[in-house]
Every structure is written in C-alpha cells, then in structure tokens.
Amino acid sequence: MKIKTLVVDDEPDVTFTLKTTLEATGLFHIDTFNEPSKALSNFRPHTYDLAILDIMMPQMNGFELMREIKKVDESVKVCLLTALSELSEYAADIKKICPILDKNYIIKKPIENTALLKQLKQILNQNN
C-alpha cells in the first residue's frame, strides 16, 4: 500500500520535483497544492499518512497550515520544508503550534533524494 502524501509549497517547481521523485520510488502517492488555502479546503480526515509543508508561504505559513490540518486529522504525520538556515524567527510559532516538534521533522531545502527518503521513513516510523 502506498503512503498517501500531501505536499504543499508555493513554488510549483518544488511540488513537481517532490511528486516526481517520491512517486518514482513506488512507495508514495502524492497530491500537491501550491496554495495553502486550497490544500486546506481539500483536506479530509484519514486521507493522508504524511503532509510535507513549506514553512515560507504567502497567506498562511507552514506552521499555521499544520495547526489547521491537525484540527481535521490529528493522526497525519507532518514535516516542514525550509530553505532557511536559521529558524529562530519562527521559534514562537514552533512552541505555540507544536511544542514537541522535533528537529527531525524539519527538512532543509535543497536535500538530496536518498537523504529525503531516509528522513521521511524516519518520520513515518516515529510515533506522534
């Protein structure tokens, strides 16, 4: 059974690359959105095993989207993508939205494909 995954990033190149890369493994089925509000309006409980969300997006950042997704389905595992080398400006968001968010749930862009797969497998195998 494939891992149902939601990918949300405001950059179409990123969503396309993640979809292509992950689906090529045969392990994932990927749905992508480039607008967080559209992703949220289409999100349904028990549809996804994993959500990969960009942190820096217009209208709604990845932390806000994660909070809203978790209201609909607490069981979905969430990891966040960032090109930022320093997340200190988001420290308050991290504490408020997900105080137990482990650094392993944050994926730094760019990431090599095998490293991405390894990190996603670790996230999927951890208990939330």
MARNU-948009 format. One record per residue (C-alpha): z negated, x, y; residue in one letter. Coordinates in steps of 0.5 Angstrom, whole numbers, plus 500, padded with zeros to 3 digits. Layout:
% MARNU-948009
ZXYA...
//
This chain:
% MARNU-948009
500500500M502503507K497504512I498499518K498502524T499500532L501506536V500504544V503509549D506508556D511514554E517511549P518518547D511519544V511512541T518513538F516520535T510518532L513512529K519516526T514522524T509518521L513513517E517519514A511520510T512514507G504512508L505508514F508502517H508503525I508498530D509500537T508498544F509501551N505496555E497496553P497488555S503487550K499490545A493486546L496480546S500481540N494484536F491480531R485481527P485484520H493486521T492494522Y488499519D489504525L490504532A493510536I492509543L494514549D488515554I492515560M496509561M497504567P494497568Q489499562M487506559N486507552G478506552F479499555E484497550L480500545M474496547R478489547E481491540I474492537K472485540K478482536V477486530D471491529E474494523S480497525V479505526K481507533V483514535C485516542L491521544L491525550T494531554A488532558L485539556S478536559E475529558L469530563S472524568E472519562Y465521560A462515563A468511559D467514553I459513553K460506555K465503551I464507544C457512545P459514538I466516539L466523535D471528538K475528531N477521534Y481524540I488527538I490532543K498532545K502536543P500536536I504539530E506534525N502537519T495537524A496530526L497527519L491531517K487529523Q489521521L487522514K480524516Q479519521I481514516L476516511N470516515Q466510516N466507523N
//
